[in-house]
Amino acid sequence: VFLWPRGSSIFTPNHRFVNQTHARRHYELVSTHTFSSKRLIDVLGDTDVSFIKADVEGSELEVLRGADHLLRGCIGLELELWFNPHILAGGPHCSDIMRFCYDQGFSLISINTLRHLHYLLPHPGLESKGFVENGDVLFVRLPGDVVDLVASNAWPDHKLAIAACLYLAYGPHGC
């Protein structure tokens, strides 16, 4: 657990890098915990999953891999991605997660809530926005793909209504 618990992760921070940033104290290790985990497929079995939201501080790719065949029926994914590989030592690079999602038939349609880090500088007036640390991203199956899956009987008809609700819920940037 880091001093800033919302950022805690199973990955350790790259202290050589984060100690040069304004967020260095956020990544101070306060305590460690051991826990067991299960794959999504082991928890949900054959449940029809239409949407997955995962904000697990660098473990998003493992969550997706543990979803196995549940992803075949999934319309969308909302994930937090770490865009800067220098922060969490050993964590997946955002390009690995993006490639995985593309390979599963999802398209990236939105990146928002970007958070930035900046280097410590001798005077606050010299600070800039910095560089992207992480942010929330939305992957969906495009509407034409959903229609094709239903038309080919790979998906049941009710997936059209679920897809429409998801597209509307995420607004104009949702599709």
C-alpha positions in Angstrom: 0.0 0.0 0.0 1.4 3.4 -1.0 1.1 6.5 1.1 -1.5 7.6 -1.5 -3.6 4.4 -1.2 -5.7 5.0 -4.3 -2.6 4.5 -6.3 -1.6 1.2 -4.7 -0.6 -1.6 -7.0 0.8 -5.1 -7.1 3.7 -3.5 -9.0 6.4 -1.6 -7.2 7.1 2.0 -8.1 10.2 2.8 -10.0 11.6 5.0 -7.3 14.6 6.2 -9.4 12.0 7.8 -11.7 9.1 8.8 -9.3 11.5 10.5 -6.8 12.2 13.1 -9.5 8.5 14.0 -9.7 6.1 16.1 -7.6 4.2 12.8 -6.7 7.2 11.1 -5.1 5.5 10.9 -1.7 2.4 9.3 -3.3 4.5 6.2 -4.1 6.1 5.7 -0.7 5.5 2.2 0.4 3.5 2.1 3.7 2.7 -1.6 4.0 2.3 -4.8 2.0 -0.5 -7.3 1.8 -0.8 -10.8 0.5 -4.0 -11.8 -1.1 -5.4 -14.5 -3.4 -7.1 -13.8 -6.7 -9.2 -15.6 -9.2 -9.7 -15.2 -12.9 -12.9 -13.5 -14.0 -13.9 -16.7 -15.9 -13.5 -18.7 -12.6 -15.8 -16.3 -10.8 -18.4 -15.6 -13.5 -18.4 -19.0 -15.4 -20.6 -18.8 -18.4 -22.4 -15.5 -17.4 -23.2 -13.3 -20.3 -21.0 -10.2 -19.7 -21.6 -7.2 -21.9 -19.3 -4.7 -20.2 -16.2 -4.8 -18.1 -14.8 -1.8 -16.1 -11.4 -2.4 -14.5 -9.4 0.2 -12.6 -6.8 -2.1 -10.9 -3.7 0.0 -10.9 -1.7 -1.7 -13.6 -3.3 -5.1 -13.5 -5.9 -4.5 -16.3 -4.2 -6.8 -18.8 -4.2 -9.7 -16.3 -7.9 -9.0 -15.6 -8.7 -9.1 -19.4 -6.6 -12.3 -19.9 -8.5 -13.9 -17.0 -11.8 -13.0 -18.7 -11.1 -15.6 -21.4 -14.2 -16.4 -23.5 -16.3 -13.8 -21.6 -14.8 -11.2 -23.9 -16.4 -12.7 -26.9 -19.8 -11.5 -25.7 -18.5 -8.2 -24.4 -19.6 -4.9 -26.0 -17.3 -2.6 -24.2 -14.4 -2.1 -21.8 -13.5 0.8 -19.6 -10.0 0.6 -18.3 -7.4 2.8 -16.6 -4.2 2.7 -18.6 -0.8 3.7 -17.4 0.7 5.5 -20.3 4.1 6.0 -18.8 6.2 2.8 -18.4 8.6 4.6 -16.0 6.2 4.6 -13.1 5.3 1.0 -12.2 8.3 -1.4 -12.5 7.2 -4.6 -14.3 3.7 -3.3 -15.2 2.4 -3.8 -18.7 2.8 -1.1 -21.2 -0.4 0.6 -22.5 0.5 -0.6 -26.0 0.3 -4.3 -24.8 -3.2 -3.6 -23.4 -4.3 -1.8 -26.6 -3.0 -4.5 -28.8 -4.9 -7.1 -26.7 -8.1 -5.2 -27.0 -7.7 -4.6 -30.7 -7.0 -8.4 -31.2 -10.3 -9.1 -29.4 -12.3 -6.9 -31.8 -12.6 -3.7 -29.7 -11.8 -0.2 -30.9 -10.4 2.6 -28.8 -13.0 5.5 -28.9 -12.2 7.6 -25.9 -9.4 8.7 -23.7 -10.3 11.0 -20.8 -9.5 11.9 -17.2 -5.8 12.1 -18.0 -3.6 12.6 -15.0 -0.1 14.1 -15.4 3.2 14.1 -13.5 5.9 16.7 -13.8 9.5 16.8 -12.7 10.4 18.7 -9.5 11.7 22.0 -10.6 13.4 24.8 -8.5 10.5 27.1 -8.8 6.7 26.4 -9.2 6.6 29.1 -12.0 8.7 26.8 -14.1 6.4 23.8 -13.9 4.4 22.8 -17.0 1.6 20.3 -17.4 4.2 17.6 -17.4 3.6 14.2 -19.0 0.7 11.8 -19.0 0.8 9.3 -16.2 -2.5 7.5 -16.6 -6.1 7.9 -17.8 -9.4 6.2 -18.4 -10.0 4.7 -21.8 -13.1 3.3 -23.5 -12.9 0.4 -25.9 -16.1 -0.8 -27.7 -17.2 -3.0 -30.5 -18.3 -0.7 -33.2 -22.0 -0.6 -34.0 -21.6 -2.4 -37.4 -19.7 -5.2 -35.7 -22.5 -5.6 -33.1 -25.1 -5.7 -35.8 -23.0 -8.3 -37.7 -22.6 -10.5 -34.6 -26.4 -10.5 -34.0 -27.2 -11.0 -37.7 -24.9 -14.0 -37.8 -26.6 -15.5 -34.7 -23.2 -15.3 -32.8 -25.0 -13.0 -30.3 -28.6 -12.9 -29.2 -30.9 -10.1 -30.3 -30.9 -8.4 -26.8 -27.3 -7.4 -27.3 -28.5 -4.7 -29.7 -30.4 -3.0 -27.0 -27.5 -3.3 -24.5 -25.1 -1.9 -27.1 -27.5 1.0 -27.8 -27.8 1.8 -24.0 -24.0 1.7 -23.6 -23.4 4.0 -26.6 -26.0 6.4 -25.2 -24.6 6.2 -21.7 -21.1 7.2 -22.9 -22.5 10.1 -24.9 -21.2 11.5 -28.2 -17.7 10.1 -27.6 -19.1 6.6 -26.9 -19.9 5.9 -30.6 
